Amino acid sequence: QSVLTQPPSASGTPGQRVTISCSGSSSNIGSNFVYWYQQLPGTAPKLLIYRNNQRPSGVPDRFSGSKSGTSASLAISGLRSEDEADYYCAAWDDSLTKVFGGGTKLTVL
Amino acid sequence: EVQLVESGGGLVQPGRSLRLSCVASGLTFDDYAMHWVRQAPGKGLEWVSGISWNSDSIAYADSVKGRFTISRDNAKNSLYLQMNSLRDEDTALYYCVKDKGYCTGGRCYSDAFDIWGQGTMVTVSS
């Protein structure tokens, strides 16, 4: 059972906008930054969004993050086939441990 | 190019020990906190342990506390994870991860995991 709650799956057609939610508590998302990681099949995870809504260099602006209270979301606009991957949200907890969501498998139909 | 290369994984019996290593290149290793994150087959990500740049601050997930020990040797650009009393549920791909870190107001904090190794597989089975 993961500390952060994500839907196990999401889907969309090419060009569509998809959002993935992430729910936590006051001790993690509510008081700390949220991060999003993308894991393509058979590869190591890659940082997608940091500090709620910042994109690392090289990440397309089709990816955006937001946070409100104890929840966060990742939005992907102009969905492409190469976006098919597992997406994980994460946050630091006040206990100085990092907690992850269970992951959302995104399928591009 | 920044690179993290893990080694030391393998098949081990329950109750035995294993030591993982991670060598970093392409970065000033002692500028950054480092972590271990694991992923059981077909499952999600689980943070295991983290260590500050100077080893002053160390933390563990409850699931490994008292059994695993994280350490680093900045002179060798290396991160380690000593795993004792291994259990079946420790079976996973173990990733070495660099902490991006940020400083504000005179204090520095752990941040995003911006560089990941390819992982080393640990299988605990009799």
HADDOCK unambig.tbl for C-alpha pairs under 7 A between the chains (distance, minus, plus):
assign (segid A and resid 35 and name CA) (segid B and resid 112 and name CA) 6.63 0.50 0.50
assign (segid A and resid 44 and name CA) (segid B and resid 116 and name CA) 6.62 0.50 0.50
assign (segid A and resid 44 and name CA) (segid B and resid 118 and name CA) 5.72 0.50 0.50
assign (segid A and resid 45 and name CA) (segid B and resid 116 and name CA) 6.96 0.50 0.50
assign (segid A and resid 47 and name CA) (segid B and resid 113 and name CA) 6.64 0.50 0.50
assign (segid A and resid 47 and name CA) (segid B and resid 114 and name CA) 5.52 0.50 0.50
assign (segid A and resid 50 and name CA) (segid B and resid 112 and name CA) 5.93 0.50 0.50
assign (segid A and resid 97 and name CA) (segid B and resid 59 and name CA) 6.84 0.50 0.50
assign (segid A and resid 97 and name CA) (segid B and resid 61 and name CA) 6.70 0.50 0.50
assign (segid A and resid 98 and name CA) (segid B and resid 47 and name CA) 5.98 0.50 0.50
assign (segid A and resid 99 and name CA) (segid B and resid 47 and name CA) 6.72 0.50 0.50
assign (segid A and resid 100 and name CA) (segid B and resid 45 and name CA) 6.52 0.50 0.50
assign (segid A and resid 100 and name CA) (segid B and resid 46 and name CA) 6.58 0.50 0.50
assign (segid A and resid 102 and name CA) (segid B and resid 44 and name CA) 5.42 0.50 0.50
assign (segid A and resid 103 and name CA) (segid B and resid 44 and name CA) 6.05 0.50 0.50
